Amino acid sequence: MKKKRNKKKMMINSESFASLSSKLASMMFIFAVCKQYFPYQLHNLFSKYTTKLISYFYPYIQISFPEYMGDRLRRSEAYIAIETYLSATTTERAKRLKGEIGRDSSKLILSMAEHEEITEYFHGVKLWWFSSSISPSKQTISFYPASENKRSYRLTFHRRHRTLINESYLPFVIQQGKDIGVQKRQRKLYTNSPNFDYHECRRVLWSHVPFEHPATFENLAMETEMKHEIIQDLVKFSKSKEYYAKIGKAWKRGYLLYGPPGTGKSTMIAAMANLLDYDVYDLELAAVKNNSALRKLMLETTSKSIIVVEDIDCSLELSGKRKAEGGSSEGKEEEKKAVSGPPDKEESKVTLSGLLNCIDGLWSACGGEKVIVFTTNHIDKLDPALIRRGRMDKHIELRYCGYEGFKVLAKNYLGVQSHELFDSIHELLKEKKMSPADVAESLMPKNECEDQIDVCLESLVKALKDCKVLKNEIEKEEKKAESSEAKENKD
């Protein structure tokens, strides 16, 4: 009898629940139809009570973290941090994973696949992470192409834990994700695409390869005192976030590397990147269409990076001297061709003002911990506004090879720190001007003979003696060239 009564009660309860659900569905349908005829004031009233009714049956809160915000081309830092955190903490619980090559190009890094959900506990509170991916409609007009999915992470938790999640859990996840990302990231060498279009995917802004340059300050051929000075300056900058905020200045620092060809400007940049563990963005200004495109490129760069413009005097018409009046029309045409590139290539419209705004204007404050490096063989050709202190904070002249630089190269290439020919080389380096690249070429072993040290050092001595132009003669030639150039400008 009791079983029959219980069964009957269950049937009555199920019928009552089905009837209630049917009535609620009908009410919602009628409300949706009649809503358009209600006064505006009633809309808010109905929305208020509808929200309360829904929250009574579903007491959970959801927070979405999209990969992009609005029409910006830059990825959300919160999304990147959450992605890194989840890849490091949830791979043992997720059923579906995706893999990619890690920093050392051998270890596989696993992370949550799309449309995967995992459960996590924080201080005894249960919450859920869901990886979402939505394919945009082909008719949608945005900065995302049809093939680019809109990815996001969704966090779900009970509403009574709102304070704990907002004030403790989410800050913990973001900070952990950033720390893990710094430790595990693979440093990269970026270059900007010459065919950037605003309506193309953000991935064409910068293409990259793993950065694996072996240069360090230890094997850099330059004076020891200058090395220590540069190292101290770089390390101090990387630890000065609070100081820059205190003085009200963007957390960036500019370096101007100048000197003759072959003196190690590119090698210096690689050594800086290896010292700080930064990515390198090799910016080719001639491939940037205009100032707006340059701003978007700069916005896409990340923190902990070195932004490099090599041979800036040859990149664009950014110097005052190149815009000076005078000179033959033939010379101007040849110079324009040299700057613009091939005839079929669209000429860049980046201006000096646009470049200055990106490296030192309001746009320079977007993102922190960035080093900006310009290199040039002819510092006198650059506009003073481009290289003034505050933009290029530190000017570093890389000179011809001296005796200290030679000793570093001899140790690197030959493994020797002293030799009977060192005194002769020391005296010759005082009189002759030879770049570190040329010295290194002479010290490069040509074969596997036993006396390769003697052979290489003798080869360097011969190369120095064959150097026909003495130091004072070079200075005379430089002064003569400067005076003739000044005369032409006056004419």
NUPASE-551848 format. One record per residue (C-alpha): residue number from 1; x, y, z; residue in three letters. Coordinates in steps of 0.02 Angstrom, whole numbers, plus 50000, padded with zeros to 5 digits. Example, Ala and Ser with C-alpha at 12.3 -4.5 7.8 and 13.67 -1.06 7.14 Angstrom:
1,50615,49775,50390,ALA
2,50684,49947,50357,SER
// end
This chain:
1,50000,50000,50000,MET
2,50140,50121,50048,LYS
3,50229,50087,49883,LYS
4,50071,50124,49786,LYS
5,50042,50286,49883,ARG
6,50222,50344,49855,ASN
7,50209,50302,49672,LYS
8,50047,50398,49661,LYS
9,50126,50549,49748,LYS
10,50273,50546,49630,MET
11,50156,50543,49481,MET
12,50057,50690,49553,ILE
13,50218,50788,49586,ASN
14,50286,50756,49412,SER
15,50121,50807,49335,GLU
16,50118,50965,49442,SER
17,50297,51008,49391,PHE
18,50258,50978,49208,ALA
19,50104,51087,49223,SER
20,50204,51226,49309,LEU
21,50339,51218,49175,SER
22,50207,51228,49039,SER
23,50126,51378,49121,LYS
24,50293,51467,49142,LEU
25,50335,51435,48961,ALA
26,50167,51503,48906,SER
27,50188,51657,49014,MET
28,50360,51691,48942,MET
29,50294,51671,48766,PHE
30,50148,51790,48798,ILE
31,50267,51914,48880,PHE
32,50383,51909,48730,ALA
33,50238,51941,48610,VAL
34,50159,52080,48712,CYS
35,50322,52163,48766,LYS
36,50328,52272,48611,GLN
37,50160,52350,48656,TYR
38,50207,52391,48837,PHE
39,50260,52567,48888,PRO
40,50447,52593,48911,TYR
41,50426,52609,49101,GLN
42,50347,52436,49112,LEU
43,50494,52357,49018,HIS
44,50613,52394,49162,ASN
45,50487,52331,49289,LEU
46,50459,52165,49199,PHE
47,50647,52145,49167,SER
48,50682,52168,49352,LYS
49,50561,52032,49409,TYR
50,50608,51917,49265,THR
51,50792,51926,49316,THR
52,50745,51886,49496,LYS
53,50641,51737,49440,LEU
54,50782,51668,49331,ILE
55,50913,51694,49469,SER
56,50801,51597,49590,TYR
57,50810,51442,49481,PHE
58,50991,51472,49417,TYR
59,51099,51553,49555,PRO
60,51261,51552,49453,TYR
61,51364,51694,49381,ILE
62,51465,51686,49221,GLN
63,51613,51795,49173,ILE
64,51680,51793,48995,SER
65,51858,51836,48947,PHE
66,51866,51863,48756,PRO
67,52030,51852,48662,GLU
68,51998,52025,48588,TYR
69,51902,52175,48652,MET
70,51799,52273,48526,GLY
71,51888,52307,48362,ASP
72,52063,52309,48436,ARG
73,52196,52205,48352,LEU
74,52289,52175,48514,ARG
75,52254,52016,48614,ARG
76,52184,52036,48788,SER
77,52315,52019,48923,GLU
78,52186,51938,49037,ALA
79,52148,51806,48905,TYR
80,52333,51767,48879,ILE
81,52363,51752,49067,ALA
82,52212,51638,49092,ILE
83,52263,51530,48943,GLU
84,52438,51510,49016,THR
85,52372,51473,49192,TYR
86,52249,51342,49132,LEU
87,52377,51257,49019,SER
88,52491,51237,49170,ALA
89,52362,51181,49299,THR
90,52220,51089,49212,THR
91,52301,50971,49086,THR
92,52281,50822,49204,GLU
93,52093,50850,49219,ARG
94,52045,50900,49042,ALA
95,51989,50760,48926,LYS
96,52026,50852,48763,ARG
97,52191,50943,48741,LEU
98,52289,51034,48607,LYS
99,52479,51033,48595,GLY
100,52615,51149,48529,GLU
101,52805,51154,48534,ILE
102,52879,51241,48686,GLY
103,53026,51357,48714,ARG
104,53163,51230,48685,ASP
105,53081,51166,48524,SER
106,53076,50990,48595,SER
107,52952,50988,48739,LYS
108,52767,50981,48698,LEU
109,52654,51103,48793,ILE
110,52474,51046,48819,LEU
111,52324,51160,48846,SER
112,52134,51150,48846,MET
113,52055,51115,48678,ALA
114,51910,51220,48617,GLU
115,51737,51181,48690,HIS
116,51815,51092,48838,GLU
117,51759,51116,49019,GLU
118,51857,51082,49178,ILE
119,51815,51097,49364,THR
120,51927,51186,49488,GLU
121,51922,51218,49676,TYR
122,51984,51376,49761,PHE
123,51976,51384,49952,HIS
124,51844,51248,49946,GLY
125,51738,51340,49817,VAL
126,51691,51245,49660,LYS
127,51700,51335,49493,LEU
128,51704,51291,49309,TRP
129,51811,51351,49162,TRP
130,51745,51330,48985,PHE
131,51845,51361,48826,SER
132,51732,51437,48693,SER
133,51759,51465,48507,SER
134,51633,51548,48391,ILE
135,51650,51562,48203,SER
136,51596,51737,48148,PRO
137,51467,51757,48012,SER
138,51535,51790,47838,LYS
139,51421,51942,47828,GLN
140,51497,52019,47984,THR
141,51609,52167,47946,ILE
142,51750,52180,48073,SER
143,51937,52166,48090,PHE
144,51919,51977,48104,TYR
145,51921,51877,47941,PRO
146,51791,51742,47912,ALA
147,51919,51608,47951,SER
148,51968,51683,48120,GLU
149,51867,51611,48264,ASN
150,51822,51721,48412,LYS
151,51891,51629,48562,ARG
152,51854,51661,48745,SER
153,51859,51582,48917,TYR
154,51702,51576,49025,ARG
155,51709,51561,49214,LEU
156,51553,51499,49308,THR
157,51528,51504,49497,PHE
158,51391,51522,49628,HIS
159,51336,51700,49659,ARG
160,51369,51690,49847,ARG
161,51556,51677,49807,HIS
162,51561,51836,49702,ARG
163,51674,51932,49821,THR
164,51798,51789,49840,LEU
165,51811,51764,49652,ILE
166,51828,51949,49608,ASN
167,51948,52000,49748,GLU
168,52053,51843,49771,SER
169,52036,51709,49638,TYR
170,52044,51812,49477,LEU
171,52194,51918,49533,PRO
172,52280,51756,49583,PHE
173,52247,51677,49412,VAL
174,52307,51830,49315,ILE
175,52468,51847,49415,GLN
176,52506,51661,49407,GLN
177,52475,51660,49220,GLY
178,52594,51806,49192,LYS
179,52731,51726,49298,ASP
180,52716,51558,49211,ILE
181,52715,51643,49041,GLY
182,52879,51734,49077,VAL
183,52961,51572,49134,GLN
184,52902,51462,48991,LYS
185,52888,51581,48845,ARG
186,52993,51553,48691,GLN
187,53085,51713,48644,ARG
188,53051,51767,48466,LYS
189,53120,51878,48330,LEU
190,52979,51973,48243,TYR
191,52972,52066,48079,THR
192,52827,52169,48010,ASN
193,52734,52113,47855,SER
194,52755,52225,47702,PRO
195,52576,52191,47647,ASN
196,52480,52241,47803,PHE
197,52295,52279,47776,ASP
198,52177,52343,47911,TYR
199,52046,52212,47866,HIS
200,52167,52066,47873,GLU
201,52197,51955,48023,CYS
202,52309,52025,48160,ARG
203,52431,51881,48129,ARG
204,52496,51965,47971,VAL
205,52554,52117,48070,LEU
206,52708,52027,48135,TRP
207,52783,51862,48080,SER
208,52912,51779,48191,HIS
209,53044,51645,48210,VAL
210,53126,51580,48371,PRO
211,53262,51698,48432,PHE
212,53419,51594,48454,GLU
213,53562,51718,48431,HIS
214,53711,51665,48540,PRO
215,53785,51840,48568,ALA
216,53818,51895,48747,THR
217,53909,52042,48824,PHE
218,54046,51923,48878,GLU
219,54096,51885,48698,ASN
220,54063,52061,48632,LEU
221,54220,52146,48563,ALA
222,54222,52312,48655,MET
223,54298,52399,48805,GLU
224,54262,52318,48974,THR
225,54213,52482,49055,GLU
226,54084,52520,48921,MET
227,54013,52343,48936,LYS
228,53986,52362,49123,HIS
229,53906,52532,49100,GLU
230,53780,52467,48972,ILE
231,53740,52310,49074,ILE
232,53707,52412,49231,GLN
233,53596,52532,49134,ASP
234,53492,52390,49059,LEU
235,53472,52295,49222,VAL
236,53423,52455,49314,LYS
237,53291,52493,49182,PHE
238,53214,52319,49193,SER
239,53189,52339,49382,LYS
240,53124,52519,49380,SER
241,52937,52498,49353,LYS
242,52891,52591,49514,GLU
243,53019,52727,49480,TYR
244,52950,52766,49307,TYR
245,52773,52771,49378,ALA
246,52833,52888,49516,LYS
247,52910,53015,49396,ILE
248,52762,53003,49276,GLY
249,52856,52933,49128,LYS
250,52817,52786,49013,ALA
251,52918,52631,49058,TRP
252,53030,52630,48905,LYS
253,53210,52673,48863,ARG
254,53291,52725,48700,GLY
255,53465,52678,48639,TYR
256,53554,52750,48488,LEU
257,53693,52639,48423,LEU
258,53805,52727,48298,TYR
259,53973,52696,48218,GLY
260,54056,52631,48058,PRO
261,53995,52471,47975,PRO
262,54054,52309,48054,GLY
263,54075,52379,48230,THR
264,53946,52263,48307,GLY
265,53783,52360,48316,LYS
266,53671,52210,48274,SER
267,53773,52097,48389,THR
268,53749,52224,48529,MET
269,53560,52213,48507,ILE
270,53565,52023,48518,ALA
271,53671,52034,48676,ALA
272,53545,52156,48752,MET
273,53401,52037,48714,ALA
274,53494,51888,48789,ASN
275,53539,51987,48945,LEU
276,53360,52045,48979,LEU
277,53273,51892,48906,ASP
278,53169,52004,48791,TYR
279,53089,51973,48622,ASP
280,53154,52073,48473,VAL
281,53042,52168,48349,TYR
282,53139,52213,48192,ASP
283,53037,52358,48123,LEU
284,53060,52396,47939,GLU
285,52992,52571,47919,LEU
286,52998,52568,47729,ALA
287,52869,52427,47732,ALA
288,52743,52527,47838,VAL
289,52612,52616,47734,LYS
290,52572,52764,47845,ASN
291,52569,52832,48023,ASN
292,52408,52742,48067,SER
293,52481,52574,48015,ALA
294,52637,52613,48118,LEU
295,52530,52645,48273,ARG
296,52441,52478,48252,LYS
297,52608,52389,48234,LEU
298,52673,52469,48393,MET
299,52514,52425,48487,LEU
300,52538,52243,48440,GLU
301,52711,52236,48520,THR
302,52718,52159,48692,THR
303,52807,52208,48851,SER
304,52981,52138,48884,LYS
305,53033,52175,48707,SER
306,53164,52270,48607,ILE
307,53098,52368,48458,ILE
308,53237,52392,48330,VAL
309,53250,52509,48180,VAL
310,53415,52472,48095,GLU
311,53500,52599,47982,ASP
312,53367,52728,48021,ILE
313,53457,52857,47914,ASP
314,53419,52746,47763,CYS
315,53243,52690,47812,SER
316,53143,52846,47768,LEU
317,53167,53031,47733,GLU
318,53174,53072,47918,LEU
319,53325,53187,47924,SER
320,53327,53374,47905,GLY
321,53477,53368,47790,LYS
322,53389,53259,47664,ARG
323,53249,53386,47653,LYS
324,53365,53534,47633,ALA
325,53351,53644,47482,GLU
326,53481,53633,47347,GLY
327,53569,53493,47257,GLY
328,53537,53431,47083,SER
329,53369,53357,47032,SER
330,53461,53201,46976,GLU
331,53536,53178,47150,GLY
332,53366,53201,47231,LYS
333,53287,53073,47115,GLU
334,53423,52946,47152,GLU
335,53405,52975,47338,GLU
336,53216,52953,47327,LYS
337,53238,52789,47236,LYS
338,53361,52727,47367,ALA
339,53239,52769,47507,VAL
340,53078,52710,47425,SER
341,53144,52547,47355,GLY
342,53095,52468,47189,PRO
343,52983,52567,47070,PRO
344,52838,52444,47085,ASP
345,52837,52456,47276,LYS
346,52714,52576,47358,GLU
347,52807,52718,47442,GLU
348,52790,52730,47632,SER
349,52700,52883,47699,LYS
350,52767,52872,47875,VAL
351,52822,53043,47933,THR
352,52948,53101,48063,LEU
353,52804,53168,48168,SER
354,52714,53000,48161,GLY
355,52870,52906,48214,LEU
356,52903,53026,48359,LEU
357,52724,53008,48422,ASN
358,52743,52819,48424,CYS
359,52908,52814,48518,ILE
360,52887,52964,48632,ASP
361,52708,53031,48621,GLY
362,52545,52975,48700,LEU
363,52551,52810,48606,TRP
364,52717,52764,48685,SER
365,52629,52735,48852,ALA
366,52530,52588,48781,CYS
367,52622,52440,48856,GLY
368,52776,52449,48966,GLY
369,52951,52379,48986,GLU
370,53007,52413,48809,LYS
371,53178,52458,48742,VAL
372,53185,52556,48578,ILE
373,53348,52544,48480,VAL
374,53399,52645,48327,PHE
375,53558,52606,48232,THR
376,53648,52713,48105,THR
377,53816,52728,48020,ASN
378,53798,52916,48002,HIS
379,53731,53002,48157,ILE
380,53757,53174,48079,ASP
381,53622,53136,47950,LYS
382,53484,53114,48079,LEU
383,53361,53248,48131,ASP
384,53408,53314,48305,PRO
385,53227,53294,48362,ALA
386,53237,53108,48329,LEU
387,53389,53073,48437,ILE
388,53374,53200,48577,ARG
389,53385,53145,48758,ARG
390,53218,53080,48818,GLY
391,53188,52989,48655,ARG
392,53357,52908,48632,MET
393,53410,52914,48815,ASP
394,53581,52836,48790,LYS
395,53697,52863,48642,HIS
396,53824,52723,48619,ILE
397,53965,52745,48495,GLU
398,54036,52581,48432,LEU
399,54212,52617,48372,ARG
400,54343,52527,48271,TYR
401,54425,52378,48355,CYS
402,54540,52422,48500,GLY
403,54661,52313,48594,TYR
404,54533,52259,48726,GLU
405,54410,52210,48590,GLY
406,54547,52113,48500,PHE
407,54587,52013,48658,LYS
408,54404,51965,48674,VAL
409,54400,51906,48492,LEU
410,54565,51810,48512,ALA
411,54493,51720,48662,LYS
412,54329,51683,48570,ASN
413,54404,51623,48406,TYR
414,54572,51550,48457,LEU
415,54556,51519,48643,GLY
416,54714,51617,48684,VAL
417,54740,51761,48806,GLN
418,54922,51800,48770,SER
419,55045,51776,48627,HIS
420,55211,51848,48568,GLU
421,55121,51938,48425,LEU
422,55000,52029,48541,PHE
423,55120,52176,48565,ASP
424,55138,52202,48379,SER
425,54951,52195,48355,ILE
426,54928,52318,48499,HIS
427,55040,52447,48414,GLU
428,54960,52420,48243,LEU
429,54783,52444,48313,LEU
430,54836,52615,48378,LYS
431,54880,52673,48202,GLU
432,54757,52579,48094,LYS
433,54567,52577,48090,LYS
434,54495,52404,48070,MET
435,54319,52352,48117,SER
436,54290,52207,48240,PRO
437,54209,52111,48096,ALA
438,54367,52122,47991,ASP
439,54476,52073,48140,VAL
440,54363,51924,48174,ALA
441,54376,51869,47993,GLU
442,54566,51868,48004,SER
443,54559,51767,48165,LEU
444,54440,51638,48094,MET
445,54534,51471,48076,PRO
446,54539,51421,47893,LYS
447,54589,51239,47919,ASN
448,54631,51110,48053,GLU
449,54820,51136,48054,CYS
450,54908,51124,48222,GLU
451,54983,51299,48216,ASP
452,54819,51386,48172,GLN
453,54845,51511,48314,ILE
454,55008,51573,48239,ASP
455,54935,51571,48064,VAL
456,54781,51672,48113,CYS
457,54877,51801,48214,LEU
458,55004,51823,48073,GLU
459,54860,51843,47953,SER
460,54790,51983,48061,LEU
461,54961,52069,48071,VAL
462,54976,52063,47882,LYS
463,54798,52131,47860,ALA
464,54836,52275,47978,LEU
465,54998,52317,47888,LYS
466,54910,52311,47720,ASP
467,54785,52439,47784,CYS
468,54840,52587,47674,LYS
469,54736,52722,47759,VAL
470,54808,52781,47925,LEU
471,54703,52851,48066,LYS
472,54749,53033,48035,ASN
473,54718,53012,47849,GLU
474,54543,52947,47881,ILE
475,54508,53096,47993,GLU
476,54566,53213,47855,LYS
477,54453,53128,47729,GLU
478,54304,53142,47849,GLU
479,54335,53327,47878,LYS
480,54353,53356,47691,LYS
481,54188,53268,47658,ALA
482,54099,53369,47795,GLU
483,54163,53535,47726,SER
484,54112,53492,47547,SER
485,53939,53440,47608,GLU
486,53919,53603,47704,ALA
487,53970,53701,47549,LYS
488,53842,53610,47443,GLU
489,53704,53649,47568,ASN
490,53749,53833,47566,LYS
491,53744,53836,47376,ASP
// end
